[in-house]
Amino acid sequence: MEKPIYIGTQLRVFISPAMNALGVAFILVTIFGAVMYEILRRKESFG
């Protein structure tokens, strides 16, 4: 009965760093997109 728990733990340890990196990359892309959108929007309103 201990084997599925062990496999699940190993899988979680293996996937976790990749998922964390993916999450951070997604957040950075979202923030970058929002900042670029604001800059372009403000340029259009002043121009």
C-alpha positions in Angstrom: 0.0 0.0 0.0 3.0 2.3 0.4 4.0 2.2 -3.2 1.4 4.6 -4.7 2.2 7.2 -2.0 5.9 6.9 -2.8 5.3 7.2 -6.5 3.0 10.2 -5.9 5.7 11.9 -3.7 8.4 11.3 -6.3 6.2 12.7 -9.1 5.3 15.8 -7.1 9.0 16.4 -6.2 9.9 16.0 -9.9 7.1 18.2 -11.3 7.2 20.9 -8.7 10.3 22.8 -9.8 9.1 22.8 -13.4 5.6 24.0 -12.4 7.1 26.7 -10.2 9.3 28.0 -13.1 6.3 27.9 -15.5 4.2 29.8 -13.0 6.9 32.5 -12.5 7.4 32.8 -16.3 3.6 33.1 -16.8 3.3 35.8 -14.2 6.3 37.8 -15.6 4.9 37.6 -19.1 1.5 38.8 -17.8 3.0 41.7 -16.0 5.2 42.6 -18.9 2.2 42.6 -21.3 0.2 44.8 -18.9 3.0 47.3 -18.6 3.5 47.4 -22.4 -0.3 47.8 -22.9 -0.4 50.7 -20.5 2.6 52.4 -22.2 1.1 52.1 -25.6 -2.3 53.2 -24.4 -0.8 56.4 -22.8 1.2 57.2 -25.9 -1.9 57.0 -28.0 -3.9 59.3 -25.6 -1.1 61.9 -25.5 -0.4 61.7 -29.3 
